[in-house]
Amino acid sequence: MADTQEIRGCVIRTDLYYSVDDHTWVQVNDDGTVNIGMTDVAQNMAGPLLHAKTKSVGTMRKKGKPVATVESAKWVGPVKSPISGEIVAVNEEIEKDATIINRSPYRQGWIVKMKPTNLDEELKGLLTGDAAVEAYRQKIESEDIKGCEHVEGFEA
């Protein structure tokens, strides 16, 4: 299991890359593709998700542009891509049951898989390890994010 740290109950995996402002993460795969998803903080702030709709395979996305839209009872919004590239796969399971993102934001709840345009350059703008944990600690405290509560069966 990946190393994790908790801030007010919110889980941050130290092996992922984060766009803290957008509450998204990137996991680099062995084949050079990356998985992208919402952080534990994001899924908690949104609440139980009702719908998730991804962009189509083959869609090119620039960093900061949406790869999906998610909806809960209290929020509808974009999941912004932390990198630029082409969507090569989408998680069809989350379109059937968006609460997978609530239960497993870093594993089963990945949103899209992308082929990055320039991975090494893109990763320089993201935070990982202790730097990501510290940035999240500051964000959670400065924005007074209440913290995270998890559904039964939650996995980081």
C-alpha positions as CSV (number, residue, x, y, z in Angstrom):
1,M,0.0,0.0,0.0
2,A,1.2,3.5,-0.8
3,D,2.4,5.8,1.9
4,T,-0.2,8.1,3.1
5,Q,-0.5,11.1,5.5
6,E,-3.7,12.5,7.0
7,I,-4.6,16.2,7.5
8,R,-7.8,16.7,9.5
9,G,-8.7,13.2,8.3
10,C,-8.0,13.9,4.7
11,V,-5.7,11.3,3.1
12,I,-2.8,12.5,0.9
13,R,-0.8,9.7,-0.9
14,T,2.8,10.7,-1.0
15,D,3.5,8.7,-4.2
16,L,1.3,10.8,-6.4
17,Y,1.7,14.3,-8.0
18,Y,-0.8,17.0,-7.1
19,S,-2.3,20.2,-8.4
20,V,-3.3,21.4,-5.0
21,D,-5.3,24.4,-6.2
22,D,-7.4,22.2,-8.5
23,H,-7.6,19.2,-6.1
24,T,-6.4,16.7,-8.7
25,W,-3.7,14.1,-8.7
26,V,-1.5,12.3,-11.3
27,Q,-0.2,8.8,-11.1
28,V,2.6,7.9,-13.6
29,N,2.1,4.5,-15.1
30,D,4.9,2.2,-16.4
31,D,3.9,2.7,-20.0
32,G,4.3,6.5,-19.8
33,T,0.6,7.2,-19.5
34,V,-0.9,8.8,-16.4
35,N,-4.0,8.3,-14.4
36,I,-5.8,11.5,-13.2
37,G,-8.4,11.8,-10.4
38,M,-9.9,13.9,-7.7
39,T,-8.2,14.1,-4.3
40,D,-9.7,12.9,-1.0
41,V,-10.1,16.6,-0.1
42,A,-12.1,17.3,-3.3
43,Q,-14.5,14.4,-3.0
44,N,-15.2,15.3,0.6
45,M,-15.9,18.9,-0.2
46,A,-18.2,17.8,-3.0
47,G,-20.1,15.3,-0.9
48,P,-21.6,12.1,-2.2
49,L,-21.3,12.2,-6.0
50,L,-24.4,11.6,-8.1
51,H,-22.9,11.8,-11.6
52,A,-19.6,11.8,-13.3
53,K,-19.2,12.5,-17.1
54,T,-15.8,12.3,-18.7
55,K,-14.5,13.7,-22.0
56,S,-14.2,11.2,-24.8
57,V,-11.2,9.1,-25.6
58,G,-9.1,10.9,-28.2
59,T,-9.8,14.3,-26.7
60,M,-6.8,16.6,-26.4
61,R,-6.7,18.6,-23.2
62,K,-4.5,21.4,-22.1
63,K,-3.4,21.7,-18.5
64,G,-6.2,23.4,-16.5
65,K,-9.0,22.4,-18.9
66,P,-11.7,19.9,-17.7
67,V,-11.4,16.2,-18.3
68,A,-14.7,15.5,-16.6
69,T,-17.6,17.1,-14.8
70,V,-18.9,15.7,-11.5
71,E,-22.1,16.5,-9.7
72,S,-23.2,16.1,-6.1
73,A,-26.3,17.4,-4.3
74,K,-24.4,20.5,-3.4
75,W,-21.9,21.0,-6.2
76,V,-21.4,20.7,-10.0
77,G,-18.0,21.4,-11.4
78,P,-15.1,20.5,-13.6
79,V,-12.3,18.1,-12.8
80,K,-9.4,20.1,-14.3
81,S,-6.5,18.3,-15.9
82,P,-3.2,18.9,-14.1
83,I,-1.3,18.1,-17.3
84,S,-1.6,18.5,-21.1
85,G,-2.2,15.5,-23.3
86,E,-4.6,13.1,-25.0
87,I,-7.3,11.1,-23.2
88,V,-6.5,7.4,-24.0
89,A,-9.0,5.8,-21.6
90,V,-11.9,6.8,-19.3
91,N,-13.1,5.1,-16.2
92,E,-16.5,3.9,-17.4
93,E,-17.3,2.5,-13.9
94,I,-17.5,6.0,-12.4
95,E,-20.1,7.0,-15.1
96,K,-22.3,4.1,-13.8
97,D,-21.6,4.8,-10.1
98,A,-19.9,8.1,-9.3
99,T,-19.7,7.2,-5.6
100,I,-16.7,5.0,-6.5
101,I,-14.8,8.4,-6.4
102,N,-16.0,8.9,-2.8
103,R,-15.0,5.4,-1.7
104,S,-11.7,5.1,-3.6
105,P,-10.5,8.5,-4.9
106,Y,-6.9,7.3,-5.6
107,R,-7.5,3.8,-6.9
108,Q,-10.8,2.6,-8.4
109,G,-12.1,6.2,-8.7
110,W,-9.5,7.3,-11.2
111,I,-11.2,9.5,-13.9
112,V,-9.2,9.4,-17.1
113,K,-5.9,8.0,-18.4
114,M,-3.9,10.4,-20.6
115,K,-0.9,10.2,-22.8
116,P,1.0,13.4,-21.7
117,T,2.3,15.8,-24.2
118,N,5.6,16.4,-22.2
119,L,5.5,14.5,-19.0
120,D,8.8,15.5,-17.5
121,E,8.1,19.2,-18.0
122,E,4.5,18.9,-16.8
123,L,5.5,17.1,-13.5
124,K,7.8,20.0,-12.6
125,G,4.7,22.1,-11.9
126,L,3.1,19.6,-9.6
127,L,3.9,18.7,-6.0
128,T,4.7,15.2,-4.6
129,G,5.8,13.6,-1.3
130,D,6.2,15.8,1.7
131,A,5.9,19.0,-0.4
132,A,2.4,18.0,-1.5
133,V,1.4,17.1,2.1
134,E,2.7,20.5,3.4
135,A,0.9,22.4,0.6
136,Y,-2.3,20.6,1.5
137,R,-1.8,21.3,5.2
138,Q,-1.5,25.0,4.4
139,K,-4.5,25.0,2.0
140,I,-6.8,23.1,4.5
141,E,-5.8,25.4,7.3
142,S,-5.9,28.7,5.4
143,E,-9.3,27.9,3.8
144,D,-10.6,26.3,7.0
145,I,-11.6,23.1,5.3
146,K,-13.4,21.1,7.9
147,G,-11.7,17.9,7.2
148,C,-12.7,14.6,5.7
149,E,-15.1,11.9,6.7
150,H,-15.0,8.6,4.9
151,V,-17.7,6.1,3.8
152,E,-17.5,2.5,5.0
153,G,-15.0,0.6,2.8
154,F,-13.0,3.7,2.0
155,E,-9.5,3.0,0.5
156,A,-6.7,5.3,-0.1
